[in-house]
Amino acid sequence: MEKTNREKKNILKTLRQIDKDQMKPLFTATVLLIIVGIFSLINPVFRSFTNLHSIFLNAVPVGLVSIGMCILVMGGFFDMGTGLVASMAGMMVGPLMDRGVPVSLIILIALCMGAVCGALSGFAVSYLNLNAWISTFALSQIYRTILFVTTDGIPFTLASEKYSAFTQLGRIRVFDVIQLPILVLLSVYVLSYLFLRFRRLGRSIYLIGNNPTAAQICGINLHSTRMFMFIFANVLSAMAGLLFTARAGLAQPFACESYTFEGIASAFVGGAMAGKGNLISVFIGALIVFTVKSARRPVKNAVETEVVAKNINAVQNPP
């Protein structure tokens, strides 16, 4: 009897020691399963492999943006220009291919462009001490102007055969089952998760978001770490723009603009906040956002998605 009571006490003690943050992926996954279950009851076709694969595929660009946005939110910041950075990366492809630039070099140029945009945002926030929302929003308007001046708002079609070397990157099926962009997304999530969990720089982001003064006392370089956060987020945004353009076969000047708000929504759904965040939850959060969008089209506006995100975030992070 005493042994049984002791075992029960040990089990209860173990359960109390479970970190609350480790339960967030379970909670978010439960919400996703409930949403999928409800929509499947309404329309049985919704749970088919083809439809779920399509939702997953559509979530790839925002999934990449949400990784960077989650890291920024954990560090206490936002970047309002990530969506337009993705658009600029996509719009680069056609003109560069017309000039005979190899696809591998185009990808490198686009990612470097994202790094430059991230460096501008990071410099404004970290070194000039400007408000992150205002400074990155101002930069996003500069990106918008660049896109409009260089494209006149006209999409660039990549339907002809000469662009197939690039567009096939978004359409290749691995083992004739899963398309390449999904594997890219999963790989980036795994690598980012391991980086945040096991690397010193990744762990520093949590401390900076929670207590910048303590982080500085511990010897963490606030400026360089914040610069890294913005650069990393914008490089992933450029990658998202490339994958979207490759899959769609069409580069549209402002097609990726909403990715900023959807990335923020995904981060909120995943429970990200200053000093806290779990990429597994954010990944599931991105799937929730696109599951809701795919089941209820058209979505009225990005604010509606964010309202849902904030409600889920409030449950995971009560005051």
C-alpha positions in Angstrom: 0.0 0.0 0.0 2.7 2.4 1.0 4.6 1.5 -2.2 1.6 2.2 -4.3 1.1 5.6 -2.6 4.8 6.4 -3.1 4.6 5.5 -6.8 1.5 7.8 -7.2 3.3 10.6 -5.5 6.3 10.1 -7.8 4.1 10.2 -10.8 2.4 13.4 -9.7 5.7 15.0 -8.9 7.0 14.1 -12.4 3.9 15.5 -14.0 4.3 18.8 -12.1 7.9 19.0 -13.3 6.9 19.0 -16.9 7.7 22.3 -18.4 4.7 24.2 -19.5 6.4 25.2 -22.8 6.8 21.5 -23.6 3.0 21.1 -23.4 2.3 23.8 -26.0 3.0 21.6 -29.1 0.5 19.1 -27.7 -2.1 21.7 -27.2 -1.5 23.3 -30.6 -1.6 19.8 -32.2 -4.9 19.1 -30.4 -6.4 22.3 -31.8 -5.3 21.4 -35.3 -6.8 17.9 -35.0 -10.1 19.4 -33.8 -10.2 21.8 -36.7 -9.4 19.1 -39.2 -12.0 16.8 -37.6 -14.7 19.5 -37.8 -14.1 20.4 -41.4 -13.9 16.7 -42.3 -17.3 16.1 -40.8 -18.7 19.0 -42.9 -16.9 17.8 -46.1 -15.4 14.3 -46.1 -13.1 15.2 -49.1 -11.3 17.6 -46.7 -9.4 14.8 -45.0 -8.2 13.2 -48.3 -4.5 12.9 -48.8 -4.6 15.2 -51.9 -6.3 18.0 -50.0 -4.1 17.7 -46.9 -1.0 17.6 -49.1 -2.3 20.7 -50.9 -2.7 22.5 -47.6 0.8 21.5 -46.5 2.2 22.7 -49.8 0.4 26.0 -49.6 1.7 26.5 -46.1 5.4 26.2 -47.2 6.1 29.9 -47.9 4.4 31.1 -44.8 5.9 28.3 -42.8 9.4 29.6 -43.7 8.5 33.2 -42.9 7.0 32.0 -39.6 10.3 30.5 -38.5 12.0 33.9 -38.8 9.1 35.7 -37.3 9.1 33.4 -34.3 12.8 34.1 -33.7 12.1 37.8 -33.9 9.1 37.6 -31.6 11.2 35.6 -29.1 13.8 38.3 -29.2 11.1 41.0 -28.7 10.7 42.3 -32.2 8.7 42.2 -35.5 9.8 42.8 -39.1 7.0 44.2 -41.2 9.0 43.9 -44.5 9.4 40.1 -44.7 6.5 39.7 -47.1 7.7 42.2 -49.6 11.3 40.8 -49.4 9.7 37.5 -50.5 8.1 39.3 -53.4 11.3 40.9 -54.4 13.1 37.6 -54.4 10.4 36.1 -56.7 10.5 39.0 -59.1 14.3 38.6 -59.5 14.0 35.2 -61.2 12.6 36.0 -64.6 14.8 39.0 -65.5 18.0 37.2 -64.3 17.1 34.1 -66.3 16.5 36.2 -69.4 20.1 37.4 -69.0 21.4 33.8 -68.8 22.2 33.7 -65.1 22.3 30.1 -63.8 19.5 29.0 -61.4 22.0 28.3 -58.6 23.4 31.8 -58.9 19.9 33.3 -59.0 19.0 31.5 -55.7 22.3 32.8 -54.1 21.6 36.4 -55.3 18.1 36.3 -53.9 19.2 35.0 -50.6 21.9 37.6 -50.4 19.3 40.3 -51.2 17.3 38.9 -48.2 20.4 39.1 -46.0 21.0 42.8 -47.0 17.4 43.7 -46.3 17.7 41.9 -42.9 20.9 43.8 -42.2 19.2 47.1 -42.9 16.4 46.2 -40.5 18.8 44.9 -37.8 21.0 48.0 -38.1 18.0 50.4 -37.7 16.7 48.5 -34.7 19.9 47.4 -32.9 22.4 50.2 -33.6 20.1 53.2 -34.3 17.7 52.2 -31.5 14.6 52.8 -33.7 11.3 51.2 -32.9 11.2 47.8 -34.8 7.6 48.1 -36.0 8.0 51.7 -37.3 11.5 51.2 -38.9 10.7 47.9 -40.6 7.3 49.3 -41.8 9.2 52.3 -43.3 11.6 49.9 -45.0 8.7 47.8 -46.3 7.3 50.9 -48.1 10.7 51.4 -49.7 10.6 47.8 -50.9 7.0 48.4 -52.2 8.3 51.4 -54.2 11.2 49.4 -55.6 8.8 46.7 -56.7 6.3 49.1 -58.3 9.0 51.1 -60.1 10.8 48.1 -61.5 7.7 46.1 -62.5 4.9 48.7 -63.0 2.8 46.2 -61.0 2.8 43.7 -63.9 3.4 40.0 -63.1 6.2 38.1 -64.8 5.1 34.8 -66.3 7.5 31.8 -66.1 5.4 29.5 -68.2 7.8 29.0 -71.1 10.2 26.2 -71.4 13.3 28.3 -70.8 12.3 28.9 -67.2 11.6 25.2 -66.5 15.0 24.7 -64.8 13.7 27.0 -62.1 10.0 26.2 -62.0 10.6 22.4 -61.7 12.1 23.0 -58.2 8.6 23.8 -57.0 7.0 20.8 -58.7 9.3 17.9 -58.3 7.8 15.0 -56.3 10.1 13.0 -54.2 9.3 9.3 -54.6 6.3 10.5 -56.6 4.5 11.4 -53.3 5.7 14.6 -51.6 6.8 17.7 -53.4 10.2 19.2 -52.9 9.1 22.4 -51.2 7.6 20.4 -48.3 10.9 18.6 -47.7 12.7 21.9 -47.8 10.3 23.3 -45.2 10.7 20.3 -42.9 14.5 20.4 -43.2 14.7 24.1 -42.3 12.4 23.6 -39.3 14.5 20.7 -38.0 17.7 22.6 -38.4 16.3 25.8 -36.9 14.9 23.8 -33.9 18.2 22.2 -33.3 20.0 25.5 -33.6 17.7 27.2 -31.1 17.9 24.3 -28.6 21.6 23.4 -28.7 23.6 26.3 -30.0 24.8 29.2 -27.8 23.6 31.8 -30.2 20.2 30.2 -30.4 19.8 30.0 -26.6 21.0 33.7 -26.4 17.9 34.7 -28.3 15.6 33.5 -25.5 17.6 35.4 -22.9 17.6 38.6 -25.0 13.9 38.5 -25.4 13.3 37.8 -21.7 15.8 40.1 -20.2 18.2 42.1 -22.4 20.1 43.6 -19.4 20.8 40.2 -17.9 21.8 38.9 -21.4 24.4 41.8 -21.7 25.7 41.1 -18.2 26.2 37.5 -19.2 28.4 38.6 -22.0 26.0 38.3 -24.9 26.5 40.8 -27.7 23.1 42.3 -28.1 23.9 44.1 -31.4 25.3 41.2 -33.3 22.6 38.8 -32.0 19.8 41.1 -33.0 21.4 41.6 -36.4 21.5 37.9 -36.9 17.8 37.5 -36.0 16.8 40.0 -38.7 19.1 38.7 -41.3 18.0 35.1 -40.7 14.3 36.0 -40.9 14.7 37.9 -44.2 16.9 35.2 -45.8 14.1 32.7 -45.0 11.6 35.2 -46.5 13.6 35.3 -49.7 13.6 31.5 -49.8 9.8 31.5 -49.3 9.4 33.9 -52.3 11.6 31.7 -54.5 9.6 28.5 -53.6 6.3 30.3 -54.2 7.4 31.6 -57.6 8.8 28.2 -58.6 5.6 26.4 -57.7 3.2 29.0 -59.2 5.3 29.6 -62.4 4.4 33.3 -62.0 6.1 36.1 -60.2 3.7 38.7 -58.9 5.0 42.0 -57.4 2.8 41.9 -54.2 1.6 38.3 -54.0 3.7 37.6 -50.9 2.9 40.8 -49.0 0.4 39.0 -46.7 3.1 36.6 -45.6 4.1 39.1 -42.9 0.8 39.0 -41.1 0.3 35.2 -41.7 3.8 34.6 -40.3 3.0 36.7 -37.2 -0.3 34.8 -36.8 1.5 31.5 -37.1 4.0 32.6 -34.4 1.2 33.7 -32.1 -0.7 30.4 -32.6 2.5 28.6 -31.7 2.6 30.6 -28.4 5.7 32.7 -29.3 6.3 35.7 -27.2 9.3 37.6 -25.8 11.7 35.1 -24.3 9.5 32.1 -25.1 8.7 30.1 -28.2 8.7 26.6 -29.6 9.2 26.0 -33.3 7.2 22.7 -33.2 4.2 24.7 -32.1 4.9 27.4 -34.7 5.0 24.8 -37.4 1.6 23.4 -36.3 0.4 27.0 -36.0 1.2 27.6 -39.7 -0.8 24.5 -40.6 -3.7 25.8 -38.5 -3.7 29.1 -40.3 -3.7 27.5 -43.7 -6.2 24.9 -42.7 -8.7 27.6 -41.7 -7.9 29.5 -44.9 -8.4 26.6 -47.2 -11.6 25.6 -45.5 -13.1 29.0 -45.5 -12.3 30.9 -48.7 -12.1 33.7 -49.2 -10.8 34.9 -45.9 -12.1 38.4 -45.3 -8.8 39.9 -44.3 -5.6 39.2 -42.5 -6.9 40.7 -39.3 -9.5 37.9 -39.0 -6.7 35.3 -39.0 -4.8 37.3 -36.4 -7.8 37.4 -34.1 -7.9 33.6 -34.1 -4.2 33.5 -33.5 -4.3 35.9 -30.5 -7.1 33.9 -28.9 -5.1 30.6 -29.1 -2.0 32.5 -27.9 -4.0 33.9 -24.9 -5.0 30.3 -23.9 -1.4 29.1 -24.0 0.0 32.2 -22.3 -2.5 33.4 -19.7 -1.7 36.7 -17.8 
